[in-house]
Amino acid sequence: YINPDFADVRAIMNEMGPALMGAGQGIGENRAADAVNMAIASPLLQDISIDGARGVLVNISAREDSLTMAEVTEATTRIYEEVHEDANIIMGVVFDPNLGEALRVTVIATGIRQSEFAEPLPGKIRKFAQRRETIAQTLPFSDKDGSGDLLSHGSANKSRSPFPKSIFDEEKLDRPTFLRRNEN
């Protein structure tokens, strides 16, 4: 039983840049390999790999009577194969009686190369800019008359305020509440 704590998380996360987290669960004969593969190749990672990570926290959870040392070795060996050779790897093993026959692996990897993170696609940027223009065209305030007064509502009455009047008497609000209550 090796329980990782906040100090371990801090040691991995401290000044390491971007981080990725993955979790996987396996059942059956190859449950350790299945759980690790799910954790490091999670669909949530969107094709970002932990390959070359410089800090890794690995937590393996299973029932105490079902976890073998061979499974722990198999899971950690797979992680060691993926990360940087000088990576700081902290491993934890937690016994959870609620897991039944399942084995769960959680991986937090930091120090991943910046190039692993996808850059925004120019097409997505263009679509975002087009949506901004569409939204700007549908706003009720516009500078149609060219006066620069965006709150004038075009041909609307210039003396009318674009904001609704307050339901409170503003002069009374200049005095603190406890003094106003004593007036009654």
Contacts in CASP RR format, 6 or more apart in sequence:
PFRMAT RR
TARGET T0000
AUTHOR 0000-0000-0000
METHOD contacts of the structure
MODEL  1
YINPDFADVRAIMNEMGPALMGAGQGIGENRAADAVNMAIASPLLQDISI
DGARGVLVNISAREDSLTMAEVTEATTRIYEEVHEDANIIMGVVFDPNLG
EALRVTVIATGIRQSEFAEPLPGKIRKFAQRRETIAQTLPFSDKDGSGDL
LSHGSANKSRSPFPKSIFDEEKLDRPTFLRRNEN
1 64 0 8 1.000
1 93 0 8 1.000
1 94 0 8 1.000
1 95 0 8 1.000
2 91 0 8 1.000
2 92 0 8 1.000
2 93 0 8 1.000
2 94 0 8 1.000
3 92 0 8 1.000
3 94 0 8 1.000
4 57 0 8 1.000
4 59 0 8 1.000
4 90 0 8 1.000
4 91 0 8 1.000
4 92 0 8 1.000
8 57 0 8 1.000
8 90 0 8 1.000
9 57 0 8 1.000
9 108 0 8 1.000
11 88 0 8 1.000
11 90 0 8 1.000
12 55 0 8 1.000
12 56 0 8 1.000
12 57 0 8 1.000
12 88 0 8 1.000
12 90 0 8 1.000
12 108 0 8 1.000
12 110 0 8 1.000
13 19 0 8 1.000
13 108 0 8 1.000
13 110 0 8 1.000
16 54 0 8 1.000
16 55 0 8 1.000
16 110 0 8 1.000
16 111 0 8 1.000
17 110 0 8 1.000
17 111 0 8 1.000
17 112 0 8 1.000
18 110 0 8 1.000
18 111 0 8 1.000
18 112 0 8 1.000
18 114 0 8 1.000
18 116 0 8 1.000
18 117 0 8 1.000
19 108 0 8 1.000
19 109 0 8 1.000
19 110 0 8 1.000
19 111 0 8 1.000
19 112 0 8 1.000
20 45 0 8 1.000
20 48 0 8 1.000
20 50 0 8 1.000
20 53 0 8 1.000
20 107 0 8 1.000
20 108 0 8 1.000
20 109 0 8 1.000
20 110 0 8 1.000
20 112 0 8 1.000
21 106 0 8 1.000
21 107 0 8 1.000
21 108 0 8 1.000
21 109 0 8 1.000
22 39 0 8 1.000
22 40 0 8 1.000
22 42 0 8 1.000
22 44 0 8 1.000
22 45 0 8 1.000
22 106 0 8 1.000
22 107 0 8 1.000
22 108 0 8 1.000
23 38 0 8 1.000
23 39 0 8 1.000
23 42 0 8 1.000
23 104 0 8 1.000
23 105 0 8 1.000
23 106 0 8 1.000
23 107 0 8 1.000
24 34 0 8 1.000
24 35 0 8 1.000
24 36 0 8 1.000
24 38 0 8 1.000
24 39 0 8 1.000
24 42 0 8 1.000
24 104 0 8 1.000
24 105 0 8 1.000
24 106 0 8 1.000
25 34 0 8 1.000
25 35 0 8 1.000
25 38 0 8 1.000
25 102 0 8 1.000
25 103 0 8 1.000
25 104 0 8 1.000
25 105 0 8 1.000
26 32 0 8 1.000
26 34 0 8 1.000
26 35 0 8 1.000
26 38 0 8 1.000
26 102 0 8 1.000
26 103 0 8 1.000
26 104 0 8 1.000
27 34 0 8 1.000
27 101 0 8 1.000
27 102 0 8 1.000
27 103 0 8 1.000
28 34 0 8 1.000
28 101 0 8 1.000
31 71 0 8 1.000
31 101 0 8 1.000
31 102 0 8 1.000
31 103 0 8 1.000
32 60 0 8 1.000
32 71 0 8 1.000
32 72 0 8 1.000
32 74 0 8 1.000
32 75 0 8 1.000
32 103 0 8 1.000
32 105 0 8 1.000
33 74 0 8 1.000
33 75 0 8 1.000
33 78 0 8 1.000
35 60 0 8 1.000
35 75 0 8 1.000
35 103 0 8 1.000
35 104 0 8 1.000
35 105 0 8 1.000
36 74 0 8 1.000
36 75 0 8 1.000
36 78 0 8 1.000
36 79 0 8 1.000
36 105 0 8 1.000
36 107 0 8 1.000
37 78 0 8 1.000
38 105 0 8 1.000
39 105 0 8 1.000
39 106 0 8 1.000
39 107 0 8 1.000
40 49 0 8 1.000
40 50 0 8 1.000
40 78 0 8 1.000
40 79 0 8 1.000
40 82 0 8 1.000
40 107 0 8 1.000
40 109 0 8 1.000
46 118 0 8 1.000
47 118 0 8 1.000
48 112 0 8 1.000
48 116 0 8 1.000
48 117 0 8 1.000
48 118 0 8 1.000
49 82 0 8 1.000
49 112 0 8 1.000
49 116 0 8 1.000
50 56 0 8 1.000
50 79 0 8 1.000
50 82 0 8 1.000
50 83 0 8 1.000
50 107 0 8 1.000
50 109 0 8 1.000
50 112 0 8 1.000
51 82 0 8 1.000
51 83 0 8 1.000
51 116 0 8 1.000
52 82 0 8 1.000
52 83 0 8 1.000
52 84 0 8 1.000
52 87 0 8 1.000
52 111 0 8 1.000
52 112 0 8 1.000
52 113 0 8 1.000
53 82 0 8 1.000
53 83 0 8 1.000
53 84 0 8 1.000
53 87 0 8 1.000
53 109 0 8 1.000
53 110 0 8 1.000
53 111 0 8 1.000
53 112 0 8 1.000
54 83 0 8 1.000
54 84 0 8 1.000
54 86 0 8 1.000
54 87 0 8 1.000
54 88 0 8 1.000
54 110 0 8 1.000
54 111 0 8 1.000
54 112 0 8 1.000
55 83 0 8 1.000
55 84 0 8 1.000
55 87 0 8 1.000
55 88 0 8 1.000
55 89 0 8 1.000
55 109 0 8 1.000
55 110 0 8 1.000
55 111 0 8 1.000
56 79 0 8 1.000
56 83 0 8 1.000
56 87 0 8 1.000
56 88 0 8 1.000
56 89 0 8 1.000
56 90 0 8 1.000
56 107 0 8 1.000
56 108 0 8 1.000
56 109 0 8 1.000
56 110 0 8 1.000
57 89 0 8 1.000
57 90 0 8 1.000
57 92 0 8 1.000
57 107 0 8 1.000
57 108 0 8 1.000
58 75 0 8 1.000
58 76 0 8 1.000
58 79 0 8 1.000
58 89 0 8 1.000
58 90 0 8 1.000
58 91 0 8 1.000
58 92 0 8 1.000
58 105 0 8 1.000
58 106 0 8 1.000
58 107 0 8 1.000
59 91 0 8 1.000
59 92 0 8 1.000
59 93 0 8 1.000
59 94 0 8 1.000
59 105 0 8 1.000
59 106 0 8 1.000
59 107 0 8 1.000
60 67 0 8 1.000
60 71 0 8 1.000
60 72 0 8 1.000
60 75 0 8 1.000
60 76 0 8 1.000
60 91 0 8 1.000
60 92 0 8 1.000
60 93 0 8 1.000
60 94 0 8 1.000
60 103 0 8 1.000
60 104 0 8 1.000
60 105 0 8 1.000
61 93 0 8 1.000
61 94 0 8 1.000
61 95 0 8 1.000
61 96 0 8 1.000
61 99 0 8 1.000
61 103 0 8 1.000
61 104 0 8 1.000
61 105 0 8 1.000
61 106 0 8 1.000
62 71 0 8 1.000
62 95 0 8 1.000
62 96 0 8 1.000
62 99 0 8 1.000
62 102 0 8 1.000
62 103 0 8 1.000
62 104 0 8 1.000
63 95 0 8 1.000
63 96 0 8 1.000
63 97 0 8 1.000
63 99 0 8 1.000
63 100 0 8 1.000
63 101 0 8 1.000
64 95 0 8 1.000
64 97 0 8 1.000
66 100 0 8 1.000
66 101 0 8 1.000
66 103 0 8 1.000
67 93 0 8 1.000
67 95 0 8 1.000
67 103 0 8 1.000
71 103 0 8 1.000
72 91 0 8 1.000
72 93 0 8 1.000
75 103 0 8 1.000
75 105 0 8 1.000
76 89 0 8 1.000
76 91 0 8 1.000
79 89 0 8 1.000
79 107 0 8 1.000
80 89 0 8 1.000
83 89 0 8 1.000
83 109 0 8 1.000
96 104 0 8 1.000
140 153 0 8 1.000
141 150 0 8 1.000
141 151 0 8 1.000
141 153 0 8 1.000
141 162 0 8 1.000
142 150 0 8 1.000
142 154 0 8 1.000
143 149 0 8 1.000
143 150 0 8 1.000
144 154 0 8 1.000
145 152 0 8 1.000
145 154 0 8 1.000
145 155 0 8 1.000
151 162 0 8 1.000
152 158 0 8 1.000
152 162 0 8 1.000
153 162 0 8 1.000
172 180 0 8 1.000
END
